[in-house]
Amino acid sequence: MFQVRIHGRGGQGVVSAAEMLSVAAFGEGRFAQAFPSFGSERMGAPVTAFCRIDDHEIRLREPVMEPDALIIQDPTLLHQVELFRGLARTGYILVNSTRSFEELGIAEFVRAFPPERCCTVPATELALKSVGRPLPNAALLGGFAAITGQVSIEAVCGAIRAKFPGKVGEANVVAARAAFDAALTHAAREAAHA
């Protein structure tokens, strides 16, 4: 079973990201589950959502305490919430940011992980450019597909179109593909330095 924890703030589409990821996995014939965990339900408050992907029926219903991957939609949470709790050193870290891990103040921590499994993607900027709104969730799913291989970019695009039909969906697909390409470029660069 592959478990994902998504961290962000209310209004950033954290719950929608988990739902779209589960739809993408389901679309490829896998079992998937998505659900949120709310604190205070207000715009800007920290929000966590979870997604599980497996080749067998999923019976677990509790929050993901030991994720295989973290998607961090809002980098301002990096030093406010214990985002990395339970993440194994073989896990994946995807952060929505234009800044490097050094600039984000987590470079020393991230060095303990395989470099090709840790990536920053400018998802908010990609969303602004394509969608016209600062919603990083769909773009980050493209980055997730690139670094983990758990779902294909085509499955991600299909899930985005199912959630947001029409022009909004197509604009989000453009952002997801751009994030996918950015993450692949990052992974290739890291592999070349290894």
PyRosetta script that sets phi, psi and omega in degrees:
from pyrosetta import init, pose_from_sequence

init()
pose = pose_from_sequence("MFQVRIHGRGGQGVVSAAEMLSVAAFGEGRFAQAFPSFGSERMGAPVTAFCRIDDHEIRLREPVMEPDALIIQDPTLLHQVELFRGLARTGYILVNSTRSFEELGIAEFVRAFPPERCCTVPATELALKSVGRPLPNAALLGGFAAITGQVSIEAVCGAIRAKFPGKVGEANVVAARAAFDAALTHAAREAAHA")
pose.set_psi(1, 137.3)
pose.set_omega(1, 178.0)
pose.set_phi(2, -109.4)
pose.set_psi(2, 124.1)
pose.set_omega(2, -174.7)
pose.set_phi(3, -115.7)
pose.set_psi(3, 135.1)
pose.set_omega(3, -176.6)
pose.set_phi(4, -123.8)
pose.set_psi(4, 136.8)
pose.set_omega(4, 173.3)
pose.set_phi(5, -119.2)
pose.set_psi(5, 129.9)
pose.set_omega(5, -178.1)
pose.set_phi(6, -115.2)
pose.set_psi(6, 126.0)
pose.set_omega(6, -179.8)
pose.set_phi(7, -115.0)
pose.set_psi(7, 137.7)
pose.set_omega(7, 176.2)
pose.set_phi(8, -167.5)
pose.set_psi(8, -157.5)
pose.set_omega(8, 178.9)
pose.set_phi(9, -123.7)
pose.set_psi(9, 154.4)
pose.set_omega(9, 179.2)
pose.set_phi(10, -53.8)
pose.set_psi(10, 132.5)
pose.set_omega(10, -179.6)
pose.set_phi(11, 97.4)
pose.set_psi(11, -6.0)
pose.set_omega(11, -179.4)
pose.set_phi(12, -95.3)
pose.set_psi(12, 0.6)
pose.set_omega(12, 179.0)
pose.set_phi(13, 81.0)
pose.set_psi(13, 29.7)
pose.set_omega(13, -179.5)
pose.set_phi(14, -62.2)
pose.set_psi(14, -47.3)
pose.set_omega(14, -178.9)
pose.set_phi(15, -66.0)
pose.set_psi(15, -41.4)
pose.set_omega(15, 177.8)
pose.set_phi(16, -62.3)
pose.set_psi(16, -36.1)
pose.set_omega(16, 178.2)
pose.set_phi(17, -61.5)
pose.set_psi(17, -46.6)
pose.set_omega(17, 179.1)
pose.set_phi(18, -62.2)
pose.set_psi(18, -41.8)
pose.set_omega(18, 179.4)
pose.set_phi(19, -63.4)
pose.set_psi(19, -45.7)
pose.set_omega(19, -179.7)
pose.set_phi(20, -65.2)
pose.set_psi(20, -37.0)
pose.set_omega(20, 177.7)
pose.set_phi(21, -63.5)
pose.set_psi(21, -42.1)
pose.set_omega(21, 178.9)
pose.set_phi(22, -66.7)
pose.set_psi(22, -37.7)
pose.set_omega(22, 177.3)
pose.set_phi(23, -65.1)
pose.set_psi(23, -39.8)
pose.set_omega(23, 177.5)
pose.set_phi(24, -61.0)
pose.set_psi(24, -45.5)
pose.set_omega(24, 179.2)
pose.set_phi(25, -65.2)
pose.set_psi(25, -43.5)
pose.set_omega(25, 179.2)
pose.set_phi(26, -61.1)
pose.set_psi(26, -38.2)
pose.set_omega(26, 179.1)
pose.set_phi(27, -63.7)
pose.set_psi(27, -20.5)
pose.set_omega(27, 177.5)
pose.set_phi(28, -99.5)
pose.set_psi(28, 16.2)
pose.set_omega(28, 174.9)
pose.set_phi(29, 82.9)
pose.set_psi(29, 16.4)
pose.set_omega(29, 179.9)
pose.set_phi(30, -104.6)
pose.set_psi(30, 166.2)
pose.set_omega(30, 174.2)
pose.set_phi(31, -87.9)
pose.set_psi(31, 144.6)
pose.set_omega(31, -178.4)
pose.set_phi(32, -151.7)
pose.set_psi(32, 156.8)
pose.set_omega(32, -178.8)
pose.set_phi(33, -147.4)
pose.set_psi(33, 137.4)
pose.set_omega(33, 177.8)
pose.set_phi(34, -138.2)
pose.set_psi(34, 139.8)
pose.set_omega(34, 176.7)
pose.set_phi(35, -161.7)
pose.set_psi(35, 153.8)
pose.set_omega(35, -177.6)
pose.set_phi(36, -99.1)
pose.set_psi(36, 168.5)
pose.set_omega(36, 169.8)
pose.set_phi(37, -135.8)
pose.set_psi(37, 116.2)
pose.set_omega(37, -177.5)
pose.set_phi(38, -107.1)
pose.set_psi(38, 143.9)
pose.set_omega(38, 166.9)
pose.set_phi(39, -95.5)
pose.set_psi(39, -114.4)
pose.set_omega(39, 173.4)
pose.set_phi(40, -80.9)
pose.set_psi(40, 125.3)
pose.set_omega(40, -174.8)
pose.set_phi(41, -84.9)
pose.set_psi(41, 81.5)
pose.set_omega(41, 177.7)
pose.set_phi(42, -144.2)
pose.set_psi(42, 157.9)
pose.set_omega(42, 178.2)
pose.set_phi(43, -56.5)
pose.set_psi(43, 134.0)
pose.set_omega(43, 176.5)
pose.set_phi(44, 87.6)
pose.set_psi(44, -13.3)
pose.set_omega(44, 178.7)
pose.set_phi(45, -75.8)
pose.set_psi(45, 147.8)
pose.set_omega(45, 177.3)
pose.set_phi(46, -58.7)
pose.set_psi(46, 135.5)
pose.set_omega(46, 179.3)
pose.set_phi(47, -131.4)
pose.set_psi(47, 142.0)
pose.set_omega(47, 176.0)
pose.set_phi(48, -126.0)
pose.set_psi(48, 138.2)
pose.set_omega(48, 174.2)
pose.set_phi(49, -131.8)
pose.set_psi(49, 157.3)
pose.set_omega(49, -174.3)
pose.set_phi(50, -128.1)
pose.set_psi(50, 150.5)
pose.set_omega(50, 174.1)
pose.set_phi(51, -142.9)
pose.set_psi(51, 135.5)
pose.set_omega(51, 174.0)
pose.set_phi(52, -119.8)
pose.set_psi(52, 140.6)
pose.set_omega(52, 179.6)
pose.set_phi(53, -131.0)
pose.set_psi(53, 132.9)
pose.set_omega(53, -179.8)
pose.set_phi(54, -154.0)
pose.set_psi(54, 165.6)
pose.set_omega(54, 175.1)
pose.set_phi(55, -90.2)
pose.set_psi(55, -2.8)
pose.set_omega(55, -179.9)
pose.set_phi(56, -127.4)
pose.set_psi(56, 162.9)
pose.set_omega(56, 179.1)
pose.set_phi(57, -56.3)
pose.set_psi(57, 139.0)
pose.set_omega(57, -178.1)
pose.set_phi(58, -101.4)
pose.set_psi(58, 121.3)
pose.set_omega(58, -178.3)
pose.set_phi(59, -105.5)
pose.set_psi(59, -15.6)
pose.set_omega(59, 178.8)
pose.set_phi(60, -64.1)
pose.set_psi(60, 147.4)
pose.set_omega(60, 177.9)
pose.set_phi(61, -133.3)
pose.set_psi(61, -0.8)
pose.set_omega(61, -177.8)
pose.set_phi(62, -86.0)
pose.set_psi(62, 163.6)
pose.set_omega(62, 177.1)
pose.set_phi(63, -58.4)
pose.set_psi(63, 155.1)
pose.set_omega(63, 179.1)
pose.set_phi(64, -78.5)
pose.set_psi(64, 109.3)
pose.set_omega(64, -179.6)
pose.set_phi(65, -95.5)
pose.set_psi(65, -24.9)
pose.set_omega(65, 179.8)
pose.set_phi(66, -126.6)
pose.set_psi(66, 77.9)
pose.set_omega(66, -176.0)
pose.set_phi(67, -71.2)
pose.set_psi(67, 152.2)
pose.set_omega(67, 170.8)
pose.set_phi(68, -88.7)
pose.set_psi(68, -21.7)
pose.set_omega(68, 180.0)
pose.set_phi(69, -147.7)
pose.set_psi(69, 145.1)
pose.set_omega(69, 173.7)
pose.set_phi(70, -117.6)
pose.set_psi(70, 133.4)
pose.set_omega(70, 170.8)
pose.set_phi(71, -115.2)
pose.set_psi(71, 118.6)
pose.set_omega(71, -176.8)
pose.set_phi(72, -110.8)
pose.set_psi(72, 103.5)
pose.set_omega(72, -175.6)
pose.set_phi(73, -77.3)
pose.set_psi(73, -24.3)
pose.set_omega(73, -177.7)
pose.set_phi(74, -129.4)
pose.set_psi(74, 106.7)
pose.set_omega(74, -176.5)
pose.set_phi(75, -66.6)
pose.set_psi(75, -13.7)
pose.set_omega(75, 176.9)
pose.set_phi(76, -67.5)
pose.set_psi(76, -14.3)
pose.set_omega(76, 178.2)
pose.set_phi(77, -81.2)
pose.set_psi(77, -13.4)
pose.set_omega(77, -173.7)
pose.set_phi(78, -54.1)
pose.set_psi(78, -37.0)
pose.set_omega(78, -176.6)
pose.set_phi(79, -111.9)
pose.set_psi(79, 12.6)
pose.set_omega(79, -179.8)
pose.set_phi(80, -112.6)
pose.set_psi(80, -28.4)
pose.set_omega(80, -174.4)
pose.set_phi(81, -127.9)
pose.set_psi(81, 149.3)
pose.set_omega(81, 178.0)
pose.set_phi(82, -79.0)
pose.set_psi(82, 74.0)
pose.set_omega(82, -174.9)
pose.set_phi(83, -66.0)
pose.set_psi(83, -34.0)
pose.set_omega(83, -170.2)
pose.set_phi(84, -90.6)
pose.set_psi(84, 2.0)
pose.set_omega(84, -178.7)
pose.set_phi(85, -57.5)
pose.set_psi(85, 128.4)
pose.set_omega(85, 176.0)
pose.set_phi(86, 86.6)
pose.set_psi(86, -8.5)
pose.set_omega(86, -178.1)
pose.set_phi(87, -77.6)
pose.set_psi(87, 121.9)
pose.set_omega(87, 178.2)
pose.set_phi(88, -71.3)
pose.set_psi(88, 158.4)
pose.set_omega(88, -179.4)
pose.set_phi(89, -68.2)
pose.set_psi(89, -5.1)
pose.set_omega(89, 175.4)
pose.set_phi(90, -100.3)
pose.set_psi(90, 5.6)
pose.set_omega(90, -175.8)
pose.set_phi(91, -77.9)
pose.set_psi(91, 177.7)
pose.set_omega(91, -179.6)
pose.set_phi(92, -112.5)
pose.set_psi(92, 142.6)
pose.set_omega(92, 177.2)
pose.set_phi(93, -129.8)
pose.set_psi(93, 121.7)
pose.set_omega(93, 177.5)
pose.set_phi(94, -124.7)
pose.set_psi(94, 119.7)
pose.set_omega(94, -176.6)
pose.set_phi(95, -118.7)
pose.set_psi(95, 133.2)
pose.set_omega(95, 174.8)
pose.set_phi(96, -77.5)
pose.set_psi(96, 100.9)
pose.set_omega(96, 179.3)
pose.set_phi(97, -166.6)
pose.set_psi(97, 151.2)
pose.set_omega(97, 171.3)
pose.set_phi(98, -88.8)
pose.set_psi(98, -9.9)
pose.set_omega(98, -175.2)
pose.set_phi(99, -93.8)
pose.set_psi(99, 158.8)
pose.set_omega(99, 178.2)
pose.set_phi(100, -79.1)
pose.set_psi(100, 168.3)
pose.set_omega(100, 176.6)
pose.set_phi(101, -62.3)
pose.set_psi(101, -34.7)
pose.set_omega(101, 176.6)
pose.set_phi(102, -60.2)
pose.set_psi(102, -49.8)
pose.set_omega(102, -179.6)
pose.set_phi(103, -64.6)
pose.set_psi(103, -29.7)
pose.set_omega(103, 178.7)
pose.set_phi(104, -79.8)
pose.set_psi(104, -10.2)
pose.set_omega(104, 178.4)
pose.set_phi(105, 81.7)
pose.set_psi(105, 20.2)
pose.set_omega(105, -179.4)
pose.set_phi(106, -126.0)
pose.set_psi(106, 14.6)
pose.set_omega(106, -176.1)
pose.set_phi(107, -59.0)
pose.set_psi(107, -43.1)
pose.set_omega(107, -178.9)
pose.set_phi(108, -62.2)
pose.set_psi(108, -42.6)
pose.set_omega(108, 178.4)
pose.set_phi(109, -64.0)
pose.set_psi(109, -45.5)
pose.set_omega(109, -175.0)
pose.set_phi(110, -67.6)
pose.set_psi(110, -25.8)
pose.set_omega(110, -179.9)
pose.set_phi(111, -60.3)
pose.set_psi(111, -20.5)
pose.set_omega(111, 180.0)
pose.set_phi(112, -77.2)
pose.set_psi(112, -7.3)
pose.set_omega(112, -177.8)
pose.set_phi(113, -105.5)
pose.set_psi(113, 155.2)
pose.set_omega(113, 173.8)
pose.set_phi(114, -57.7)
pose.set_psi(114, 127.6)
pose.set_omega(114, -172.4)
pose.set_phi(115, -60.1)
pose.set_psi(115, -31.0)
pose.set_omega(115, -179.9)
pose.set_phi(116, -73.6)
pose.set_psi(116, -8.7)
pose.set_omega(116, 179.5)
pose.set_phi(117, -99.3)
pose.set_psi(117, 2.9)
pose.set_omega(117, -178.6)
pose.set_phi(118, -125.2)
pose.set_psi(118, 128.6)
pose.set_omega(118, -172.2)
pose.set_phi(119, -152.5)
pose.set_psi(119, 143.9)
pose.set_omega(119, 167.5)
pose.set_phi(120, -108.1)
pose.set_psi(120, 141.2)
pose.set_omega(120, 179.5)
pose.set_phi(121, -133.3)
pose.set_psi(121, 132.6)
pose.set_omega(121, -180.0)
pose.set_phi(122, -78.2)
pose.set_psi(122, 62.6)
pose.set_omega(122, -172.5)
pose.set_phi(123, -63.1)
pose.set_psi(123, -40.0)
pose.set_omega(123, 179.3)
pose.set_phi(124, -62.2)
pose.set_psi(124, -44.5)
pose.set_omega(124, 179.6)
pose.set_phi(125, -64.4)
pose.set_psi(125, -40.5)
pose.set_omega(125, 178.2)
pose.set_phi(126, -64.0)
pose.set_psi(126, -39.4)
pose.set_omega(126, 178.1)
pose.set_phi(127, -67.2)
pose.set_psi(127, -43.0)
pose.set_omega(127, 177.9)
pose.set_phi(128, -59.2)
pose.set_psi(128, -42.9)
pose.set_omega(128, -178.4)
pose.set_phi(129, -66.8)
pose.set_psi(129, -42.5)
pose.set_omega(129, -174.7)
pose.set_phi(130, -90.2)
pose.set_psi(130, -43.2)
pose.set_omega(130, -172.7)
pose.set_phi(131, -99.0)
pose.set_psi(131, -27.6)
pose.set_omega(131, -176.8)
pose.set_phi(132, 87.3)
pose.set_psi(132, 7.2)
pose.set_omega(132, 178.5)
pose.set_phi(133, -136.8)
pose.set_psi(133, 149.5)
pose.set_omega(133, -176.8)
pose.set_phi(134, -83.9)
pose.set_psi(134, 58.1)
pose.set_omega(134, 179.9)
pose.set_phi(135, -110.3)
pose.set_psi(135, 103.5)
pose.set_omega(135, -171.7)
pose.set_phi(136, -82.7)
pose.set_psi(136, -5.2)
pose.set_omega(136, -168.8)
pose.set_phi(137, -60.2)
pose.set_psi(137, -50.2)
pose.set_omega(137, -176.9)
pose.set_phi(138, -65.8)
pose.set_psi(138, -41.8)
pose.set_omega(138, 179.0)
pose.set_phi(139, -60.3)
pose.set_psi(139, -43.1)
pose.set_omega(139, -179.2)
pose.set_phi(140, -62.9)
pose.set_psi(140, -30.5)
pose.set_omega(140, 177.5)
pose.set_phi(141, -65.7)
pose.set_psi(141, -32.3)
pose.set_omega(141, 173.5)
pose.set_phi(142, -64.0)
pose.set_psi(142, -43.6)
pose.set_omega(142, 176.5)
pose.set_phi(143, -62.7)
pose.set_psi(143, -40.4)
pose.set_omega(143, 178.0)
pose.set_phi(144, -60.0)
pose.set_psi(144, -45.9)
pose.set_omega(144, 179.6)
pose.set_phi(145, -58.9)
pose.set_psi(145, -39.4)
pose.set_omega(145, -177.8)
pose.set_phi(146, -67.9)
pose.set_psi(146, -45.7)
pose.set_omega(146, -173.0)
pose.set_phi(147, -84.9)
pose.set_psi(147, -26.1)
pose.set_omega(147, -176.9)
pose.set_phi(148, -100.2)
pose.set_psi(148, -31.8)
pose.set_omega(148, -174.9)
pose.set_phi(149, 71.4)
pose.set_psi(149, 9.9)
pose.set_omega(149, -178.9)
pose.set_phi(150, -70.8)
pose.set_psi(150, -30.9)
pose.set_omega(150, 175.7)
pose.set_phi(151, -137.9)
pose.set_psi(151, 155.4)
pose.set_omega(151, 179.0)
pose.set_phi(152, -85.2)
pose.set_psi(152, 159.6)
pose.set_omega(152, 176.6)
pose.set_phi(153, -64.6)
pose.set_psi(153, -31.5)
pose.set_omega(153, 178.3)
pose.set_phi(154, -66.0)
pose.set_psi(154, -39.7)
pose.set_omega(154, 177.7)
pose.set_phi(155, -66.0)
pose.set_psi(155, -39.6)
pose.set_omega(155, 177.2)
pose.set_phi(156, -61.2)
pose.set_psi(156, -46.4)
pose.set_omega(156, -179.5)
pose.set_phi(157, -62.4)
pose.set_psi(157, -39.0)
pose.set_omega(157, 177.1)
pose.set_phi(158, -63.3)
pose.set_psi(158, -40.9)
pose.set_omega(158, 178.8)
pose.set_phi(159, -66.8)
pose.set_psi(159, -38.7)
pose.set_omega(159, 177.9)
pose.set_phi(160, -63.6)
pose.set_psi(160, -45.4)
pose.set_omega(160, 179.6)
pose.set_phi(161, -63.4)
pose.set_psi(161, -35.2)
pose.set_omega(161, 178.2)
pose.set_phi(162, -67.4)
pose.set_psi(162, -37.9)
pose.set_omega(162, -178.6)
pose.set_phi(163, -76.7)
pose.set_psi(163, -40.3)
pose.set_omega(163, -176.5)
pose.set_phi(164, -127.4)
pose.set_psi(164, 83.3)
pose.set_omega(164, -179.5)
pose.set_phi(165, -67.5)
pose.set_psi(165, 155.3)
pose.set_omega(165, 174.6)
pose.set_phi(166, 85.5)
pose.set_psi(166, -151.9)
pose.set_omega(166, -174.3)
pose.set_phi(167, -62.2)
pose.set_psi(167, -38.2)
pose.set_omega(167, -179.7)
pose.set_phi(168, -63.3)
pose.set_psi(168, -43.2)
pose.set_omega(168, 178.1)
pose.set_phi(169, -63.2)
pose.set_psi(169, -44.9)
pose.set_omega(169, -179.8)
pose.set_phi(170, -63.8)
pose.set_psi(170, -38.2)
pose.set_omega(170, 177.6)
pose.set_phi(171, -64.9)
pose.set_psi(171, -39.2)
pose.set_omega(171, 177.3)
pose.set_phi(172, -68.4)
pose.set_psi(172, -33.5)
pose.set_omega(172, 175.9)
pose.set_phi(173, -62.9)
pose.set_psi(173, -41.4)
pose.set_omega(173, 177.5)
pose.set_phi(174, -59.4)
pose.set_psi(174, -44.4)
pose.set_omega(174, 179.6)
pose.set_phi(175, -64.7)
pose.set_psi(175, -41.7)
pose.set_omega(175, 179.9)
pose.set_phi(176, -64.3)
pose.set_psi(176, -41.7)
pose.set_omega(176, 178.9)
pose.set_phi(177, -65.9)
pose.set_psi(177, -38.2)
pose.set_omega(177, 178.3)
pose.set_phi(178, -65.0)
pose.set_psi(178, -41.0)
pose.set_omega(178, 178.0)
pose.set_phi(179, -67.4)
pose.set_psi(179, -38.7)
pose.set_omega(179, 176.2)
pose.set_phi(180, -57.8)
pose.set_psi(180, -48.8)
pose.set_omega(180, 179.6)
pose.set_phi(181, -62.8)
pose.set_psi(181, -42.1)
pose.set_omega(181, 179.6)
pose.set_phi(182, -62.4)
pose.set_psi(182, -42.3)
pose.set_omega(182, -179.9)
pose.set_phi(183, -69.0)
pose.set_psi(183, -38.6)
pose.set_omega(183, 176.6)
pose.set_phi(184, -62.9)
pose.set_psi(184, -41.3)
pose.set_omega(184, 177.8)
pose.set_phi(185, -62.2)
pose.set_psi(185, -42.3)
pose.set_omega(185, 177.7)
pose.set_phi(186, -61.5)
pose.set_psi(186, -47.5)
pose.set_omega(186, -178.2)
pose.set_phi(187, -62.2)
pose.set_psi(187, -40.6)
pose.set_omega(187, 179.3)
pose.set_phi(188, -65.0)
pose.set_psi(188, -40.3)
pose.set_omega(188, 179.0)
pose.set_phi(189, -63.8)
pose.set_psi(189, -42.1)
pose.set_omega(189, 179.1)
pose.set_phi(190, -66.6)
pose.set_psi(190, -39.5)
pose.set_omega(190, 179.2)
pose.set_phi(191, -65.0)
pose.set_psi(191, -35.6)
pose.set_omega(191, 179.0)
pose.set_phi(192, -67.4)
pose.set_psi(192, -31.2)
pose.set_omega(192, 179.6)
pose.set_phi(193, -84.5)
pose.set_psi(193, -12.2)
pose.set_omega(193, -176.5)
pose.set_phi(194, -76.0)
pose.dump_pdb("model.pdb")
